[in-house]
Each structure stands twice: as C-alpha cells, then as structure tokens.
C-alpha cells in the first residue's frame, strides 16, 4: 500500500519456516520484503543445538537474495544491500541472516541503500509488434501492477480504446482500483472453465506486466493454458521489467495519448439499497456495497464466497482490492489486512476471509487489537474448506465420508465471536440479513478492529 519495503524479524530456521507460506504469497505479489533471520552465534553452530537448521537453504527456497553477515562490521553494509535487493525488479524478497554474535560485537559504520539497478525494457521492435497486434480483431491487452491502481490505468484504457482491443486483468492481481471512477476492464476468473470461456474470442493477447494465464492446477481433459487454440500471445513486458515505460511507449506507438475517455469508459457509482430477506452471499455483498466508505481497502481471501461480493461492489464507492493469497497459500487474509492498516492510516480496511483460511493466522486478531487497527474482518463461516470440494470435483472425483470429514470444520463448530473476543477484538455473529446490516453499519461507523461472522 505504501510502496515501501517491508521488514520481518524471524527466529532462526524454524521461525522462517513459520513464515514461509506467506513469504511465498509476498514473492508472487512482487512485494519488497527484507527478512532479518537470526541464527546461532557463528562459533556455536558447530554444536547440534535444538534450533540449529539450514538457514541458508530455507532462505534460498523462497528469497531472491540471501546473505550471511560474518561479523558485526558487515551488518550495516549487508543490510543496505538487502534493502537495495528488495527494491529491485519491482519488488523482491531479500533475506539477511545474522548470527547472534553480530548483536553484541562492535558495529561498523552506517550504510545507505543504493538505488536498485535499472529495469529492463522491451525493444522498439517488440513495441511495434505489440502495437500492430492490438489493432487486429479479437485482440486483448492484459495489464497488471501499477497499471491496475494508478493513473496508468487510464493510459491503458486509452491504448485499448485507440486500438479496439479489450482491456483485461488477471484474477490474481495483488492490487486493483475498483468501484466508481475506476477503468472498465475484463478480469479473469479463478476457475479454468470460466477462463476458457472468457478467452475463447481472444485471437491475440498482449501481456504487459501480466503473466500468461495459467490454470491453477492441471485437470484431466482440460488445458493448462486457457487461451483459445491458435491464439497469438505476445509477452511484451514481464512484471519485473519497466512496465510504466513500456505502457507509455506502447501508447506513443499507437498514438493513444490524445484519446479522450468517455464517462462510459469508467465504472459509474451505483449503490444498492440495504437488502432484506434471507442472509445470502448476495445480500452480504449488497450490504457491503451500500455501506463501505470511500477509499476503503478490501482484502480478499474468500475465493468460494467472494464472487457475489465482488459483483455487488463493482459499482461501490472507490476502493482498492488486495488479493491476499497471490501464491495460492491460504492464511494471508488477516495478516495482509493488518499490514494494509499499518501502511494506510486513516483508511478503513475490510478483510473478507473464509473460516478455513482464518484458522491459519488467527493471531492476527491480537495484533489488530494491540495496535488498535481499523480493520473489519468478515468471516464466511460455512464450516468447510469448500475450495477443496471444488478442486476435487474439477478432477472428476467426489468426497467420501472420511474425506468429507477431513474437509469440514464441525464437531465442534468454531465460535468466531468467542475467538475474536479472546484476542481482544469485538465480535458479532449474524444469522439474518438484518443482523448483518446492523453489525456492518456499526463496524463501518466505529474505528478499531471488529469481526463479523456470517452463516451463509
């Protein structure tokens, strides 16, 4: 949210292991992160103490950059190098391993992080080829990164309007500007079958900051790449290249700068009335869309429940959406919401989280309470890892009694109000639409952490 490098302090190899899944998500999201991983004192490592582990090995499995400081005199320079590495290529994971003796030895001089290396750019020939391709029938321009949440989105829309191409975005996009005033675009879905349909009429796909669309898993009888057969895919600029320069060069090549965007090129404001009747996901979405304040940060980690909410909030007040599980590792929703609230004081943060995912990082509630963060967590308490049933069905299988029991969260059911209150967060359980309307309105009006569990 801030564009700055984040930092973690992790305790030896096991502590790094505890963070591994969400560092994987951070890597996929192009987040700049500096991990400081402690290790035993260098002279203690020859002994087989309980916490001894392969710190370099576990770091290299997820980090773009790893270094061990041999003594305290190197720490400042190595730390500056870690920050430089984390800023590089539009965001990387850098890990600095510090043996314990570097904490009590005499330190050296301070150091300042150098600017990262210049980003790679596509050749003029590639720009021209992409410009020509976008004018062909059935062409699409898929963008990611800053083109989804800054003024660059307008420039991308101008390129699409000038060339007649469809403007698209991937499903797994770390940050997207949504709601009233945002640029209209077509977003991919999670399911491979839906993406096959979305891409069926796309004869050419130009990728600018976006990776080639790929199915989440391999499925029997289904393609790994959902693009239409024979479609021409131009990988113009990867996410670790100079995407802003590339977009501006492409706009110049197609003479899009002078294009005027019409009101219909942006999403209108259309707030729904507060719903009545049974509590459904559609009703939850309507309530959120009606009451969510302007400039809210919505964190999405509720894939099987969030589609109706995404549909309802498409024309809500302007807001940012963060996809928490960028690398597919669940448990990132509440930690990402915590980070967003720290980085964006004054903005309401709304986390949409499945109950299964929330169980991985429940301790985030305690951090929200301790730091008095303005986060509202909506837990979709369907008492099952529903995504697993979906993935099982996608490979042509079904859950028997024992498998279904492994997928559910009953006997006992989780009491989310008690869990929230036990961590110092106000909680409410909603079984009706009226109850959710009241609880969500209160959470939006009051600062501080709140949790609302909905049964639908």
N, C-alpha and C positions, 0 to 999 in steps of 0.2 A: 504493500500500500504506500510506503514512503519512498520506494526506490533505493533505499539504503541497504547496506549489507547487514544481515542479522548475525547474532553470535550465540553459541551454545557453550556450556561448560559441562563436560561429560567425564564420568569417573571410570577410567581405565577401560579395558576391552569390554567387560560386561555392561558397563553403563552406555558405551557406544552401541552395543548390541540392542539395548532397550530402545534406543532412538532410531534404529536402522530403518524400520518401515517408513517412518515419516521423513527421514532424510531421503529415502527413495522418492517419495512424493515431491519433496523440495527440488530434487535434481530434475525431475520431469517437468516441473513448473518453472524452470530457469530462475530459481531463487538463489540469490547470492548469500551464501552462509559460510561463516567461519566457525568451525568446531575447534575448541581447545580441549583435547583429550589428555587427561593426566595419565601418567604411568609410574611405576615404581622408580625409585632412585636408581640411576644407572648402575651403581655398584651393588644394588640389591637384586637386580634382575637375574643374577646367576643362581639365585635360590628359588626353589619351586614353591612360592607362597600362594595362598588360595586365589588371589585376584590376578595373578600373572596370566597374561594372554597375548595373543598375536595382535598387538595394537596396529602395527603397520598393515598387516594382512586384512584386518576387518575394515580399516580406513580405505584402503585401495579398492575394496569391493564396491564402494559407493561414492568415493570422493574423486573429483577431477585432479586434485592436487594434494599431496601428502608430504610432510616434512617432520623430522625429529630434531629438536634443538639439543645439541650435545652438552651445552653448558649455559649458564645464565647470561653470559655475554652475548649469546646469539639470539636471545629471545626477542628483543626489540626488532632486529632486522628480519627475523623469520616471521614475526607477527605482521610486520608491514608487508612482507611478501605474500602472506596468506590473504590479507585484505585485497591486494592487487589481483591475486588469482581469483578471488570470489567475485570481483567486479568484472572480470574478463568474460568475453564471449556472451555478453548479455546476461550473465549470472551463472556462477558455478559453485560447487561445494568444495571448500578447502578445509583441510584438517591439519592442525598443528599439534604435534604430540610433545608434551612437556614432562620429562622425568621429574620426580618430586624434588630432587636436589636443586633444580633450577629455581625453585621458590625460595630457597634460603641462601643460595650463593649470591655473591655480589653481582649486580646487574651491570650491563654496559650502557652505552649512550642510547638516547632515544632515536627512533627512526620514523620516517613518514612514508606511507604507502605511495608508490609510484603509480602514475596513470596506467591503466591496462593497455595492452597492445591494440593497435588499430584493427577494426573489424574487417573481414574480407568482404569484397563486393563482387557481384557478377560482372561479366564482361559486357561491353557495349553490344556485342553480337547477341548475347543472351537476352538483353533488354529488348532489342529489336525483334527477336524471335517471339518473345512473350507478347509484345505489343501487337504483332501481326496475328498471333493465335487468338488473342482476346476478341478480335473482330469477327471471328468465324462463328457460324451458327452453332448453338449448343455450348458455347464457351462459358467457363466459370472462373472467377478469381477467388481463391481461398486465402484469407489472411489470418494472422494470429499476432500475439504480442501486443505492442503498444497501438497497433492499428485497430484494436478492438476496444480501447478505453481512453484514447486521447483524441485530439483534433485530427490525427492521421486517419481516423475512421471516415471523416468527411472526404478526405482526399481519395481514399479507396473507393468510396461511393461515386465520386466524380469519374474515376477511371472506369468503373463498371458502367456508369450511365453513358459515357462517351463512346465506349466500345460496344455496348449492348450486352455485355457479359453479366452473368448472375454473380452477385457478391455473396460469398459464403464464409462460414467459420466452422472450425472443428467442434465436436462435442466437448472434448477435454481441452478447454481453453482456460488457463489459470485465472484470467480476469477479463470480464466483459462489461462494458457500459450498456445498461438496459433501461427500459422504460421510456417515458415521454422525452422526445428530443433526440433519442439515440438513432443511429442509422439503421435502416431496414436491411436485414440480411437473412440468408437461409442457413440455419445451423444443422449440422449433422446430429444424428441420434446416437444412443448407446447401442441399440440392437442392430446387428448386421443386416437383418432382413429389411428394416426401415431404411438403412443407408443404401442398400441396393436399389430401393425404390427412388430415393432422393437423387441418386447419381445416374439413374437409368437414362435420362435425356441429356447428360453432360458429355459431349463428344471431346471436349478439351478442358483440362483442369490445370490452371497455373497456380502454383503454390508459392506464396510469399510469406515467409515466416512460419508456415504451417508444414507439418509432416504429412506424408502421403497417407490418406485414410486407410486404416487397417482394422480388421475385426479384432475385438477384444481378446478372443480366443480363436483357435481353429475349431470348426464344427463340421461333422461329417456331411458331405454333399454340398457344402457352402464354401464360397471363395474366401480366401484370406484378405483379398483386396476387393472392396465392394464396388469399385468403379465399373462402368459399363465395358463390355467386351470391345476391344479395339480403341478405347478412349486414349487420347494423347495426353500424357501427363508431363508437364514441364516443371521441374523442381528448380525454380528460379533463384530462391534465396532461403536457406535454412534459418532456423530460429537463432543460431549462434553467429549469423552474419549481420551486416549493416542493413537491417530491414528498412529503417527510415530513409536512408539514401536510396535504396532500391525502389521504394514506393514513389519517391519524388522523381527519380529518373524515369520510371515507367509512366508516370503522369505526364512528364515532359514529352516523352516519345509519342504518346497518343494525343497530345495537346489537350489535356483534361483540366489544366489549371483554370481556364476561363469558363468552365462549365458552372452553371448556376443550379444548385439543388432546389427542387420544389418542395413545398410542405409535405407532399406525399412520399418523398424520399426519406422522411424521418417518421418515427413512431409517434402517433398522437397520444395525448393524455385522455384516458377513458377509464374512470374509476367505477367499479361495480358497486351496487348497493350492498349493505350488510346482508348476508344470507339468513334465511330461516330454514326450518325443516330439519331433517336428519343430519347428523355430523358425517360428512363425507370429505374425501380429499379435495373435491371441487369446492365444497363450502369453505374449507380451511384456506384454500387459495384465494377465494373471493374476499374473505376477511382480511388476509394479509395484504392483498392488493388495495383494499379500501383504506386501511389504517397505517400502512408502512410509511414512515416520514420520508421526505425528500432527502436524497444523498445517503440513504441507508446503505450499509454494506451487508449483502446477503451471502452467506456461506452455505454452499450446497453439498451435503453428504447424505443424501436420501434418494438414491437413484430410483428405487422402485416406487417411492411415494411422491417424488418431487415434480413429476411431469405436469400434473394438474396445477401445481403451484406456479410452475414456470409459465404455463399458458395464461393463467389469471393475471400474473404480474407483468406480462409483456407490455401492457399499456399503463402500468402504475406510474407513480412519481419517479423521477430519475434516480437510479441507484446503480451500484456496482455489484456484480455477482462474481464470487470466487468459487471455483471448483476445487474442493479440498483434496480429494483422492486422485490427484493428477497422475500418479503412478499406479493406481488401482489398489493401493494398500489402504484398508479401511482403518478408521480410528483417527483421521486427521481433522474431522469437522470442528470439534470443540477447541483443539489446540490452534487451528487456523483462525477461528473466531477470536480467541484470546490474543493472538498476535495482531490481528486487524484492529482490535480495540486499543491496544497499546500504541500502535503506529498511527491511529487516526482518532485522536481525542476530539470529542465533540460530535462524532458521528455515531448514530445508533447502529449496532451490529446485530444481525439476525442470523442465527445458525439453525439450519434445517437438517436434522440428524436422525438416522434410523436408530432404533433402540439397540440393535446388534452392534453397530459401529460405535455407539456411545459407550458401550461397556469396555472398550479397549483403552479409553483415555478419560475415564470418569474423574480422575484427579484434577482435570482442567477446571471443574466447578470450584474447587477450593482456591485455585489461583484467581479465578474471576472474583470470588468473594474477598480474598485477601487484598487484591488491588482495586476493588470497587469498580470493576469494569462494566461499561454499559452494554451488556450482551444479553439478548433474549434467546434462549435455546428452546426450540420446538422439537420435542421428541415424538417421533411417529411410533407409538407403542403397539405394533402389530404382533409382538411376541414371537417373531420368527425371523430367521435370516432369509427373507423372501428372495433375495438375489440368487441364492444357491438353488432354490427350486427352479428359477428361471433358467439358470445356466444348465441344470440337469435336463430340463425339457428341451433345451436347444441342441443337445447332443442325442436326443431321441430316447432319453431314459426317464424314469419316474422314481419317486422316493418310496421305498417300502417302509414298514413300520419302524424299524431300527434307524434307518437313515433319516426319516422324518423327525424322529425324536432327537437326533443329533442336530437338526436344523432349527428346532424350536427353542423357545425360552419360557417354558411353563413348568409347573411343578417344581419350584414355585414361580409364579409370575413376579416380575420386578415391580417394586413400589417406587416409582420415579420421584414422587413427592418426598418420600422419606429419604431417598438417596440424595436429592438436592438439598434438603434441609440439613442433613447430616454433614454436608460440605459447606454450609453457611449460605446457601442460595435459596431464595423464596421459590416455592414450587406450587403448581396448581395442576389438578387432574381434570380433564374435560371429557365428558361423555356425550354432551349435546352441543349443538351449534351455538345456542345462547350462552352456554358456559364459556365456550372458546371466544366468542365475541367479547365478552366481559373481560376475560383474563388477558387477551391480547391487547385490548384497548388500554388496560391498566399498565401492562408492560411497556407499551409504546409511550405512555404519558410519564412514567416514572423512570428516573435514571437508576442505574445499578443492575446487577445480574438478576435474571429471572429464568425459571424453567417452566415450560408448559408441556405436559404430556397429553397427547390426543390419542384416543382409541378409535382408529379408523384405518 
